[in-house]
Amino acid sequence: MMGPHMTSPTLWWEENAEIFSRSKREEDTMYQLDYIHILYKGKDYRINPIFIQIVEG
């Protein structure tokens, strides 16, 4: 499950791929990077959206 509404990856992508993005940036910190919340197998992850891939097989 992904994003603030905890939807499936495909639905998250189709519904505008909402991410967290601060408008005020501080230099030299990773805490200000854009990210998305992902809940996978009961664990909560926070990753940069550039690493998201949705593959249909």
N, C-alpha and C positions, 0 to 999 in steps of 0.2 A: 504494500500500500504506500502511496506517495502523496506528498504535498500536504497542505494544511487541512484538506478535507479527506485525506487518507483514501484516495481512489486507486483503482488499478493503474499500472503504468500506461496502458493504451488509452484509457479514459482521461488520465492526467494530460497526456499529449494532445488528445483531441479537444480538450477544454482549455486550451491556451497555455499549457505547461507552466503553471504558476510557480514562482520561486520567491525566496526571500532576497531582497536587494536593498541595501541601505542607500539613502541618497547622500549622506555625509560620509566621506571616506577619511580614515586616518591612515597615514603612511606607516609602512614597516610593520604591519600586523596582519595575520591571517584571519583574525576574527571579523574583519569587515568584508570578506569575500562573499559573493552571491552563493546561496546554497539551497538545497531542497532537503526536506525531511523524508526519509524512507523507513518504513517499518517492515522488517524482513525477519521471519521466523522468531517473532517475539522480541526482537532487538531494534532499537531506534538508531538510525544512522543519519548523518548530515554530510552530504557530499556536494561538490561543485557540479552544476548541471552540465558542464561540458563533457563529463564522463558518462552521461546517460546514453544508452543505446537500446532501442526497442527493435527486436528482431522477431519476425513471424516465420514459423517453420512449417 
